Amino acid sequence: MKIKTLLIEIYLSNHIKKTDLDLRHVLVDTIESRNLGEVVEETSSPEALEVVIEHPANKNIEQPVKDILLSLGFDSFKMEYLRHIA
């Protein structure tokens, strides 16, 4: 099965707060509970949160993930697929 890797960068308006980290956990739990993919990495910096999701290549997850982000109040983000080097 072919796998795609989606990087989500969530930009924060101010320095990271505890509520941002809590929402990141809700985001990750929601993605995995809806079987959209497997979250393989989570990182944070003062300005951004990053989440990396691996999912089957035949599954389109961009719109469901975008809807989840918006419902959690994250409105400044970028999603991009990472290239795999064989």
N, CA, C and O atoms as CSV, one atom per row, in Angstrom:
chain,resi,resn,atom,element,x,y,z
A,1,MET,N,N,0.834,-1.170,0.000
A,1,MET,CA,C,0.000,0.000,0.000
A,1,MET,C,C,0.888,1.247,0.000
A,1,MET,O,O,1.850,1.344,0.763
A,2,LYS,N,N,0.547,2.185,-0.863
A,2,LYS,CA,C,1.295,3.439,-0.927
A,2,LYS,C,C,0.801,4.373,0.169
A,2,LYS,O,O,-0.390,4.439,0.475
A,3,ILE,N,N,1.755,5.092,0.749
A,3,ILE,CA,C,1.475,6.006,1.854
A,3,ILE,C,C,1.845,7.423,1.444
A,3,ILE,O,O,2.859,7.644,0.782
A,4,LYS,N,N,1.013,8.383,1.844
A,4,LYS,CA,C,1.319,9.803,1.650
A,4,LYS,C,C,1.560,10.425,3.022
A,4,LYS,O,O,1.010,9.980,4.030
A,5,THR,N,N,2.388,11.458,3.038
A,5,THR,CA,C,2.715,12.146,4.286
A,5,THR,C,C,2.317,13.603,4.166
A,5,THR,O,O,2.819,14.328,3.307
A,6,LEU,N,N,1.410,14.025,5.035
A,6,LEU,CA,C,0.884,15.377,5.033
A,6,LEU,C,C,1.443,16.150,6.225
A,6,LEU,O,O,1.311,15.723,7.372
A,7,LEU,N,N,2.066,17.287,5.941
A,7,LEU,CA,C,2.567,18.180,6.984
A,7,LEU,C,C,1.575,19.313,7.167
A,7,LEU,O,O,1.167,19.956,6.200
A,8,ILE,N,N,1.188,19.555,8.415
A,8,ILE,CA,C,0.315,20.672,8.743
A,8,ILE,C,C,1.097,21.626,9.624
A,8,ILE,O,O,1.589,21.239,10.684
A,9,GLU,N,N,1.213,22.869,9.190
A,9,GLU,CA,C,1.839,23.921,9.993
A,9,GLU,C,C,0.730,24.863,10.432
A,9,GLU,O,O,0.040,25.454,9.602
A,10,ILE,N,N,0.563,25.000,11.741
A,10,ILE,CA,C,-0.472,25.865,12.300
A,10,ILE,C,C,0.232,27.075,12.900
A,10,ILE,O,O,1.011,26.951,13.845
A,11,TYR,N,N,-0.052,28.240,12.339
A,11,TYR,CA,C,0.620,29.465,12.781
A,11,TYR,C,C,-0.162,30.096,13.925
A,11,TYR,O,O,-1.383,30.236,13.857
A,12,LEU,N,N,0.555,30.472,14.973
A,12,LEU,CA,C,-0.063,31.056,16.153
A,12,LEU,C,C,0.126,32.562,16.132
A,12,LEU,O,O,1.169,33.064,15.713
A,13,SER,N,N,-0.894,33.278,16.590
A,13,SER,CA,C,-0.826,34.746,16.551
A,13,SER,C,C,0.155,35.297,17.569
A,13,SER,O,O,0.820,36.301,17.312
A,14,ASN,N,N,0.251,34.656,18.711
A,14,ASN,CA,C,1.194,35.081,19.751
A,14,ASN,C,C,2.029,33.885,20.141
A,14,ASN,O,O,1.996,32.851,19.474
A,15,HIS,N,N,2.769,34.020,21.206
A,15,HIS,CA,C,3.546,32.880,21.682
A,15,HIS,C,C,2.608,31.744,22.072
A,15,HIS,O,O,1.451,31.962,22.430
A,16,ILE,N,N,3.135,30.539,21.994
A,16,ILE,CA,C,2.329,29.353,22.266
A,16,ILE,C,C,1.783,29.397,23.694
A,16,ILE,O,O,2.464,29.812,24.632
A,17,LYS,N,N,0.540,28.957,23.822
A,17,LYS,CA,C,-0.115,28.916,25.122
A,17,LYS,C,C,-0.524,27.475,25.417
A,17,LYS,O,O,-0.552,26.627,24.525
A,18,LYS,N,N,-0.839,27.217,26.679
A,18,LYS,CA,C,-1.263,25.880,27.069
A,18,LYS,C,C,-2.503,25.457,26.290
A,18,LYS,O,O,-2.629,24.287,25.929
A,19,THR,N,N,-3.411,26.376,26.027
A,19,THR,CA,C,-4.617,26.019,25.281
A,19,THR,C,C,-4.281,25.566,23.861
A,19,THR,O,O,-4.962,24.698,23.314
A,20,ASP,N,N,-3.236,26.145,23.255
A,20,ASP,CA,C,-2.798,25.708,21.920
A,20,ASP,C,C,-2.334,24.254,21.968
A,20,ASP,O,O,-2.664,23.458,21.090
A,21,LEU,N,N,-1.567,23.920,23.000
A,21,LEU,CA,C,-1.088,22.544,23.137
A,21,LEU,C,C,-2.246,21.586,23.397
A,21,LEU,O,O,-2.269,20.478,22.863
A,22,ASP,N,N,-3.207,22.012,24.217
A,22,ASP,CA,C,-4.387,21.180,24.465
A,22,ASP,C,C,-5.154,20.941,23.167
A,22,ASP,O,O,-5.586,19.820,22.901
A,23,LEU,N,N,-5.326,21.981,22.362
A,23,LEU,CA,C,-6.040,21.842,21.092
A,23,LEU,C,C,-5.275,20.952,20.123
A,23,LEU,O,O,-5.879,20.243,19.318
A,24,ARG,N,N,-3.944,20.987,20.197
A,24,ARG,CA,C,-3.144,20.093,19.340
A,24,ARG,C,C,-3.459,18.640,19.679
A,24,ARG,O,O,-3.574,17.803,18.784
A,25,HIS,N,N,-3.597,18.342,20.962
A,25,HIS,CA,C,-3.927,16.972,21.364
A,25,HIS,C,C,-5.333,16.587,20.902
A,25,HIS,O,O,-5.552,15.450,20.484
A,26,VAL,N,N,-6.276,17.508,20.971
A,26,VAL,CA,C,-7.625,17.253,20.473
A,26,VAL,C,C,-7.572,17.000,18.965
A,26,VAL,O,O,-8.229,16.089,18.461
A,27,LEU,N,N,-6.787,17.807,18.250
A,27,LEU,CA,C,-6.631,17.638,16.802
A,27,LEU,C,C,-6.108,16.242,16.479
A,27,LEU,O,O,-6.669,15.543,15.636
A,28,VAL,N,N,-5.045,15.846,17.145
A,28,VAL,CA,C,-4.429,14.543,16.898
A,28,VAL,C,C,-5.414,13.417,17.218
A,28,VAL,O,O,-5.576,12.486,16.429
A,29,ASP,N,N,-6.059,13.505,18.360
A,29,ASP,CA,C,-7.022,12.470,18.749
A,29,ASP,C,C,-8.172,12.381,17.749
A,29,ASP,O,O,-8.622,11.283,17.423
A,30,THR,N,N,-8.646,13.514,17.265
A,30,THR,CA,C,-9.760,13.539,16.316
A,30,THR,C,C,-9.351,12.937,14.982
A,30,THR,O,O,-10.097,12.148,14.402
A,31,ILE,N,N,-8.175,13.302,14.493
A,31,ILE,CA,C,-7.670,12.747,13.225
A,31,ILE,C,C,-7.594,11.229,13.310
A,31,ILE,O,O,-8.041,10.528,12.402
A,32,GLU,N,N,-7.033,10.728,14.392
A,32,GLU,CA,C,-6.862,9.281,14.517
A,32,GLU,C,C,-8.184,8.568,14.794
A,32,GLU,O,O,-8.402,7.468,14.286
A,33,SER,N,N,-9.069,9.168,15.589
A,33,SER,CA,C,-10.339,8.503,15.885
A,33,SER,C,C,-11.246,8.438,14.658
A,33,SER,O,O,-12.090,7.547,14.561
A,34,ARG,N,N,-11.084,9.365,13.729
A,34,ARG,CA,C,-11.872,9.349,12.490
A,34,ARG,C,C,-11.197,8.533,11.396
A,34,ARG,O,O,-11.663,8.507,10.257
A,35,ASN,N,N,-10.104,7.871,11.742
A,35,ASN,CA,C,-9.360,7.018,10.805
A,35,ASN,C,C,-8.908,7.770,9.557
A,35,ASN,O,O,-8.903,7.217,8.457
A,36,LEU,N,N,-8.528,9.037,9.734
A,36,LEU,CA,C,-8.019,9.814,8.599
A,36,LEU,C,C,-6.561,9.482,8.315
A,36,LEU,O,O,-6.092,9.669,7.192
A,37,GLY,N,N,-5.854,9.003,9.299
A,37,GLY,CA,C,-4.453,8.658,9.150
A,37,GLY,C,C,-3.812,8.497,10.509
A,37,GLY,O,O,-4.470,8.585,11.546
A,38,GLU,N,N,-2.506,8.258,10.481
A,38,GLU,CA,C,-1.746,8.098,11.717
A,38,GLU,C,C,-0.844,9.310,11.905
A,38,GLU,O,O,-0.053,9.646,11.023
A,39,VAL,N,N,-0.963,9.956,13.040
A,39,VAL,CA,C,-0.092,11.085,13.357
A,39,VAL,C,C,1.247,10.507,13.784
A,39,VAL,O,O,1.333,9.792,14.782
A,40,VAL,N,N,2.299,10.821,13.020
A,40,VAL,CA,C,3.609,10.237,13.280
A,40,VAL,C,C,4.575,11.218,13.943
A,40,VAL,O,O,5.638,10.826,14.424
A,41,GLU,N,N,4.193,12.496,13.961
A,41,GLU,CA,C,5.072,13.488,14.587
A,41,GLU,C,C,4.250,14.712,14.976
A,41,GLU,O,O,3.352,15.146,14.255
A,42,GLU,N,N,4.594,15.252,16.152
A,42,GLU,CA,C,3.997,16.493,16.630
A,42,GLU,C,C,5.130,17.339,17.187
A,42,GLU,O,O,5.923,16.858,17.996
A,43,THR,N,N,5.213,18.578,16.769
A,43,THR,CA,C,6.230,19.476,17.312
A,43,THR,C,C,5.612,20.847,17.534
A,43,THR,O,O,4.562,21.173,16.982
A,44,SER,N,N,6.282,21.631,18.347
A,44,SER,CA,C,5.810,22.989,18.582
A,44,SER,C,C,6.988,23.923,18.763
A,44,SER,O,O,8.064,23.533,19.216
A,45,SER,N,N,6.748,25.158,18.396
A,45,SER,CA,C,7.700,26.242,18.617
A,45,SER,C,C,6.873,27.405,19.155
A,45,SER,O,O,5.646,27.310,19.198
A,46,PRO,N,N,7.502,28.485,19.560
A,46,PRO,CA,C,6.711,29.612,20.067
A,46,PRO,C,C,5.729,30.182,19.035
A,46,PRO,O,O,4.727,30.788,19.414
A,47,GLU,N,N,6.000,29.998,17.755
A,47,GLU,CA,C,5.168,30.594,16.709
A,47,GLU,C,C,4.256,29.620,15.984
A,47,GLU,O,O,3.336,30.045,15.285
A,48,ALA,N,N,4.490,28.317,16.136
A,48,ALA,CA,C,3.730,27.367,15.321
A,48,ALA,C,C,3.652,25.984,15.957
A,48,ALA,O,O,4.467,25.611,16.801
A,49,LEU,N,N,2.652,25.249,15.522
A,49,LEU,CA,C,2.516,23.831,15.832
A,49,LEU,C,C,2.661,23.081,14.516
A,49,LEU,O,O,2.215,23.563,13.475
A,50,GLU,N,N,3.279,21.910,14.554
A,50,GLU,CA,C,3.388,21.081,13.357
A,50,GLU,C,C,2.881,19.690,13.679
A,50,GLU,O,O,3.167,19.134,14.739
A,51,VAL,N,N,2.128,19.143,12.748
A,51,VAL,CA,C,1.605,17.791,12.869
A,51,VAL,C,C,1.863,17.091,11.542
A,51,VAL,O,O,1.574,17.639,10.478
A,52,VAL,N,N,2.406,15.881,11.607
A,52,VAL,CA,C,2.683,15.100,10.404
A,52,VAL,C,C,1.796,13.853,10.441
A,52,VAL,O,O,1.783,13.101,11.416
A,53,ILE,N,N,1.055,13.662,9.344
A,53,ILE,CA,C,0.109,12.554,9.240
A,53,ILE,C,C,0.501,11.667,8.065
A,53,ILE,O,O,0.781,12.157,6.971
A,54,GLU,N,N,0.519,10.357,8.301
A,54,GLU,CA,C,0.678,9.399,7.211
A,54,GLU,C,C,-0.672,8.746,6.973
A,54,GLU,O,O,-1.374,8.382,7.916
A,55,HIS,N,N,-1.030,8.599,5.691
A,55,HIS,CA,C,-2.313,7.991,5.348
A,55,HIS,C,C,-2.210,7.289,4.008
A,55,HIS,O,O,-1.311,7.585,3.221
A,56,PRO,N,N,-3.125,6.358,3.738
A,56,PRO,CA,C,-3.105,5.666,2.450
A,56,PRO,C,C,-3.225,6.672,1.302
A,56,PRO,O,O,-3.992,7.631,1.380
A,57,ALA,N,N,-2.467,6.439,0.253
A,57,ALA,CA,C,-2.427,7.374,-0.878
A,57,ALA,C,C,-3.783,7.510,-1.566
A,57,ALA,O,O,-4.057,8.529,-2.200
A,58,ASN,N,N,-4.624,6.501,-1.446
A,58,ASN,CA,C,-5.923,6.562,-2.120
A,58,ASN,C,C,-6.994,7.261,-1.283
A,58,ASN,O,O,-8.155,7.316,-1.688
A,59,LYS,N,N,-6.618,7.794,-0.124
A,59,LYS,CA,C,-7.564,8.459,0.768
A,59,LYS,C,C,-7.339,9.970,0.718
A,59,LYS,O,O,-6.215,10.440,0.898
A,60,ASN,N,N,-8.403,10.725,0.475
A,60,ASN,CA,C,-8.316,12.178,0.415
A,60,ASN,C,C,-8.699,12.732,1.787
A,60,ASN,O,O,-9.861,12.646,2.185
A,61,ILE,N,N,-7.732,13.300,2.514
A,61,ILE,CA,C,-8.001,13.765,3.872
A,61,ILE,C,C,-7.918,15.282,4.029
A,61,ILE,O,O,-8.184,15.798,5.114
A,62,GLU,N,N,-7.556,16.001,2.975
A,62,GLU,CA,C,-7.325,17.436,3.118
A,62,GLU,C,C,-8.540,18.191,3.641
A,62,GLU,O,O,-8.422,18.966,4.590
A,63,GLN,N,N,-9.706,17.977,3.036
A,63,GLN,CA,C,-10.890,18.725,3.462
A,63,GLN,C,C,-11.341,18.349,4.867
A,63,GLN,O,O,-11.652,19.245,5.653
A,64,PRO,N,N,-11.391,17.058,5.223
A,64,PRO,CA,C,-11.754,16.729,6.604
A,64,PRO,C,C,-10.786,17.325,7.635
A,64,PRO,O,O,-11.216,17.790,8.690
A,65,VAL,N,N,-9.489,17.311,7.335
A,65,VAL,CA,C,-8.510,17.883,8.265
A,65,VAL,C,C,-8.700,19.397,8.356
A,65,VAL,O,O,-8.643,19.967,9.445
A,66,LYS,N,N,-8.924,20.041,7.224
A,66,LYS,CA,C,-9.167,21.490,7.226
A,66,LYS,C,C,-10.397,21.820,8.069
A,66,LYS,O,O,-10.380,22.775,8.846
A,67,ASP,N,N,-11.453,21.038,7.920
A,67,ASP,CA,C,-12.670,21.263,8.698
A,67,ASP,C,C,-12.412,21.118,10.202
A,67,ASP,O,O,-12.933,21.892,11.005
A,68,ILE,N,N,-11.612,20.132,10.571
A,68,ILE,CA,C,-11.270,19.937,11.986
A,68,ILE,C,C,-10.478,21.136,12.506
A,68,ILE,O,O,-10.775,21.659,13.580
A,69,LEU,N,N,-9.473,21.570,11.746
A,69,LEU,CA,C,-8.660,22.721,12.160
A,69,LEU,C,C,-9.533,23.952,12.392
A,69,LEU,O,O,-9.401,24.635,13.408
A,70,LEU,N,N,-10.419,24.228,11.446
A,70,LEU,CA,C,-11.286,25.405,11.559
A,70,LEU,C,C,-12.240,25.282,12.747
A,70,LEU,O,O,-12.507,26.269,13.433
A,71,SER,N,N,-12.750,24.083,12.991
A,71,SER,CA,C,-13.678,23.892,14.109
A,71,SER,C,C,-12.983,24.090,15.454
A,71,SER,O,O,-13.630,24.437,16.442
A,72,LEU,N,N,-11.663,23.870,15.495
A,72,LEU,CA,C,-10.890,24.081,16.726
A,72,LEU,C,C,-10.414,25.524,16.864
A,72,LEU,O,O,-9.797,25.878,17.869
A,73,GLY,N,N,-10.693,26.357,15.868
A,73,GLY,CA,C,-10.313,27.762,15.939
A,73,GLY,C,C,-8.967,28.083,15.312
A,73,GLY,O,O,-8.488,29.213,15.407
A,74,PHE,N,N,-8.357,27.095,14.671
A,74,PHE,CA,C,-7.091,27.341,13.968
A,74,PHE,C,C,-7.432,27.820,12.563
A,74,PHE,O,O,-7.894,27.032,11.738
A,75,ASP,N,N,-7.209,29.106,12.280
A,75,ASP,CA,C,-7.569,29.616,10.963
A,75,ASP,C,C,-6.366,30.054,10.138
A,75,ASP,O,O,-6.515,30.494,8.997
A,76,SER,N,N,-5.188,29.935,10.708
A,76,SER,CA,C,-3.965,30.288,9.982
A,76,SER,C,C,-3.069,29.053,9.932
A,76,SER,O,O,-2.342,28.758,10.881
A,77,PHE,N,N,-3.134,28.335,8.810
A,77,PHE,CA,C,-2.360,27.103,8.698
A,77,PHE,C,C,-2.020,26.839,7.235
A,77,PHE,O,O,-2.587,27.431,6.316
A,78,LYS,N,N,-1.075,25.929,7.062
A,78,LYS,CA,C,-0.669,25.490,5.722
A,78,LYS,C,C,-0.565,23.974,5.760
A,78,LYS,O,O,-0.052,23.396,6.718
A,79,MET,N,N,-1.060,23.339,4.702
A,79,MET,CA,C,-0.934,21.892,4.570
A,79,MET,C,C,-0.168,21.606,3.284
A,79,MET,O,O,-0.446,22.189,2.236
A,80,GLU,N,N,0.803,20.699,3.381
A,80,GLU,CA,C,1.547,20.317,2.185
A,80,GLU,C,C,2.012,18.881,2.305
A,80,GLU,O,O,2.298,18.385,3.395
A,81,TYR,N,N,2.080,18.225,1.154
A,81,TYR,CA,C,2.577,16.851,1.129
A,81,TYR,C,C,4.084,16.856,1.033
A,81,TYR,O,O,4.674,17.638,0.287
A,82,LEU,N,N,4.705,15.965,1.803
A,82,LEU,CA,C,6.149,15.810,1.790
A,82,LEU,C,C,6.523,14.782,0.734
A,82,LEU,O,O,5.808,13.803,0.521
A,83,ARG,N,N,7.629,15.014,0.090
A,83,ARG,CA,C,8.114,14.085,-0.930
A,83,ARG,C,C,8.882,12.972,-0.267
A,83,ARG,O,O,9.658,13.197,0.662
A,84,HIS,N,N,8.658,11.772,-0.752
A,84,HIS,CA,C,9.407,10.619,-0.251
A,84,HIS,C,C,10.576,10.359,-1.178
A,84,HIS,O,O,10.433,10.376,-2.400
A,85,ILE,N,N,11.719,10.122,-0.592
A,85,ILE,CA,C,12.914,9.801,-1.378
A,85,ILE,C,C,13.163,8.312,-1.224
A,85,ILE,O,O,13.369,7.815,-0.117
A,86,ALA,N,N,13.142,7.610,-2.336
A,86,ALA,CA,C,13.327,6.160,-2.293
A,86,ALA,C,C,14.789,5.802,-2.374
A,86,ALA,O,O,15.137,4.622,-2.352
